[in-house]
Amino acid sequence: MSARVVLATRNAGKIVELRRILADASVPIEIVGLEEFPEIGDVAETGLTFAENALLKAHAVAKQSGLPAIADDSGLCVDALNGMPGIFSARWSGRHGDDKANLNLLLAQVSDVPRERLGAHFACAAALALPSGEERVAEGALYGVIIDAPRGSNGFGYDPIFVPEGESRTTAELSAQEKDAISHRGRAFRALVPILVEAVG
């Protein structure tokens, strides 16, 4: 009987991604999402780092579900903006999840920055919390540059203006498989696999 672990999300894409990563690593752990726990509400992301926010969510879900829980937090960190929008990436324009407004505001903020100074990276922290209170965090990053106009229709958020190192395409021009292979979240989840196996496997 494989262990059950809750991924603290209602995003089906994230659940599929983690299931695929575990399958690729031949890890027999069953991943379920928050749709199986309708009584668990949203957790306020009041931390000052990606890791703090991921741990807040993971601990809340582990406590309420009684199962080990994984949560992640991620965002775009732009060098010319001192690492912002960072943990505020999803609500950079003021309203949570307005991708277009967030992207347009970011482009306006760096419009006079020379191209060679537009380095940036996507960062992700993936946290595992056990009902006992034990916790572990793994992190992943994808480095690249910001461009001055959106390109591509795959992906979401800041993907259309981010070109990964070694690529000429934006992350919104990559296929889902190509993006999974290099993404900050994929890297953080893959780094979490041995920790997960040790803790619950």
C-alpha positions in Angstrom: 0.0 0.0 0.0 1.6 3.3 -1.1 1.7 6.3 1.2 -0.8 9.1 0.5 0.6 12.6 0.3 -1.5 15.8 -0.2 -0.3 18.4 -2.6 -1.6 21.7 -1.3 -3.2 22.9 -4.5 -6.4 22.8 -6.6 -4.3 23.2 -9.8 -4.7 19.9 -11.7 -1.5 20.7 -13.8 0.7 20.8 -10.7 -0.8 17.5 -9.4 -0.1 15.8 -12.8 3.4 17.2 -12.9 4.3 15.8 -9.4 2.7 12.4 -10.2 4.8 12.3 -13.4 8.0 13.2 -11.5 7.4 10.5 -8.9 6.5 7.9 -11.6 9.7 8.7 -13.5 11.7 8.2 -10.2 9.7 4.9 -9.6 8.4 6.2 -6.3 5.1 4.5 -5.3 3.6 7.5 -3.4 0.0 8.5 -4.1 -0.5 12.2 -4.6 -3.9 13.7 -4.0 -4.9 17.4 -4.3 -7.0 19.7 -2.2 -10.2 18.8 -4.2 -10.3 15.7 -1.9 -10.4 18.0 1.2 -13.1 20.7 0.5 -13.1 21.6 4.2 -9.5 23.0 3.9 -9.6 26.7 3.0 -7.0 28.9 1.4 -3.9 29.6 3.6 -2.7 33.2 3.8 0.8 33.6 2.4 2.2 35.9 5.0 5.8 34.7 4.8 8.7 36.9 3.6 10.3 34.2 1.4 9.1 31.5 -0.9 10.2 28.8 1.6 8.2 30.5 4.4 5.0 30.6 2.3 5.4 27.0 1.1 5.9 25.9 4.8 2.8 27.8 6.0 0.7 26.1 3.4 2.2 22.6 3.9 1.9 22.7 7.7 -1.7 24.0 7.6 -2.7 21.2 5.2 -0.8 18.5 7.0 -2.5 19.5 10.3 -6.0 19.6 8.8 -5.7 16.5 6.6 -3.7 14.3 9.0 -1.5 13.4 6.1 2.0 14.5 4.9 1.6 17.6 2.8 3.6 19.3 0.1 3.2 22.9 -0.9 5.1 25.2 -3.2 5.5 28.9 -3.7 7.2 30.5 -6.6 7.7 33.7 -8.5 9.9 35.8 -10.8 12.9 37.6 -9.4 14.2 40.5 -11.7 17.8 41.7 -11.0 17.1 45.3 -12.0 14.2 45.3 -9.5 16.3 44.0 -6.6 14.7 40.6 -6.9 11.1 41.8 -7.1 8.3 40.9 -7.8 9.5 37.8 -6.0 6.9 36.6 -3.5 4.5 39.2 -4.8 4.6 37.9 -8.4 1.0 36.8 -8.5 -0.3 40.1 -7.1 2.3 42.5 -8.4 -0.3 44.8 -10.0 -2.4 44.8 -6.8 -5.0 42.1 -7.7 -4.1 38.5 -7.2 -3.8 36.4 -10.4 -4.2 39.1 -13.0 -1.4 37.8 -15.2 -1.8 40.4 -18.0 -1.8 43.4 -15.5 1.2 41.9 -13.6 3.2 41.4 -16.8 2.4 44.9 -18.2 3.4 46.6 -15.0 6.7 44.7 -14.9 7.4 45.6 -18.5 6.7 49.3 -17.7 9.0 49.2 -14.7 12.0 47.9 -16.7 11.3 49.7 -20.0 14.3 52.0 -19.6 16.7 49.3 -18.3 19.4 48.3 -20.9 18.8 44.8 -22.3 22.1 43.5 -20.9 20.9 44.3 -17.4 17.6 42.4 -17.6 18.7 39.2 -16.0 16.1 37.4 -14.0 15.2 34.0 -12.6 12.1 32.0 -11.6 12.5 30.6 -8.1 10.4 27.9 -6.4 10.5 26.5 -2.9 8.7 23.1 -2.4 8.0 22.2 1.3 7.1 18.9 2.9 5.4 19.0 6.3 4.4 16.0 8.3 1.5 15.9 10.8 4.1 15.6 13.5 5.4 19.1 12.6 8.6 17.8 10.9 9.5 19.9 7.9 11.8 19.9 4.9 12.3 22.3 2.0 13.8 21.9 -1.5 14.4 24.7 -3.9 14.8 25.1 -7.7 15.6 28.0 -10.0 15.5 28.8 -13.7 17.8 31.6 -14.9 17.4 33.7 -18.0 16.5 37.2 -19.2 13.4 39.4 -19.6 12.4 40.6 -23.1 10.5 43.8 -23.9 7.4 42.2 -25.5 5.4 39.0 -24.8 5.9 36.0 -27.1 4.1 32.7 -27.1 0.8 31.3 -25.8 1.8 28.3 -23.8 2.4 28.8 -20.1 1.1 31.6 -17.9 2.2 34.4 -15.7 5.5 35.9 -16.8 6.3 33.1 -19.2 5.8 35.2 -22.4 8.5 37.6 -21.4 11.1 35.2 -20.0 13.8 33.6 -22.1 15.7 30.8 -20.3 19.6 30.6 -20.5 20.6 28.8 -23.6 17.2 29.4 -25.3 16.0 31.8 -27.9 12.4 31.0 -27.1 10.4 32.3 -24.2 9.0 29.8 -21.7 5.6 30.5 -23.3 7.0 29.2 -26.6 8.2 25.9 -25.1 6.1 22.8 -25.1 4.8 21.6 -21.7 7.3 18.8 -21.8 10.2 21.1 -22.6 9.2 23.5 -19.8 8.7 20.7 -17.3 12.3 19.5 -17.9 13.8 22.8 -17.0 11.2 24.6 -14.9 12.0 26.0 -11.4 9.0 24.0 -10.0 10.1 20.8 -11.7 13.6 21.2 -10.3 12.2 21.9 -6.8 9.8 18.9 -6.9 12.6 16.6 -8.3 14.9 17.8 -5.4 12.1 17.0 -3.0 11.7 13.4 -4.2 14.5 11.8 -2.1 13.4 13.8 0.9 9.8 12.5 0.4 11.0 8.9 0.1 13.1 9.2 3.3 10.2 10.8 5.2 7.2 8.8 4.0 8.2 6.3 1.3 
